[in-house]
Amino acid sequence: MQLSVIFIYILIEERGFEKVGEPHVKHLEGELWEIRFQATPSSY
């Protein structure tokens, strides 16, 4: 999960929210964006 969060963060830094788009980020309203990532179940 940490790698997916870092990967999305790097994409946003390099390209901006508008160009990253869904499924990673979703525009809600105004300057408000939702950052999405999929967590995988941990195996114990």
C-alpha positions in Angstrom: 0.0 0.0 0.0 2.8 2.4 0.8 4.2 2.1 -2.8 0.8 2.9 -4.3 0.4 6.0 -2.2 3.9 7.1 -3.1 3.3 6.4 -6.8 0.1 8.4 -6.9 1.8 11.3 -5.0 4.7 11.3 -7.6 2.2 11.3 -10.4 0.4 14.3 -8.9 3.6 16.2 -8.3 4.8 15.6 -11.9 1.6 16.0 -13.8 -1.0 17.7 -11.6 -4.4 16.5 -10.5 -6.1 17.3 -13.8 -3.8 15.0 -15.9 -3.6 12.1 -13.4 -7.4 11.7 -13.3 -9.4 8.7 -12.4 -9.1 6.1 -11.0 -6.3 7.7 -9.0 -7.8 11.1 -8.2 -11.4 12.4 -8.6 -12.4 16.1 -8.7 -15.1 16.8 -6.2 -15.7 20.6 -6.4 -13.7 23.8 -6.6 -10.2 23.0 -5.3 -11.3 19.8 -3.6 -9.9 16.5 -4.9 -10.2 13.0 -3.6 -7.1 10.8 -3.8 -7.9 7.1 -4.3 -5.8 4.1 -3.9 -6.6 0.4 -3.6 -5.3 -1.4 -0.5 -4.5 -5.0 -0.9 -5.1 -7.4 1.9 -2.0 -8.3 3.9 -1.1 -11.9 4.2 -0.1 -13.0 7.7 
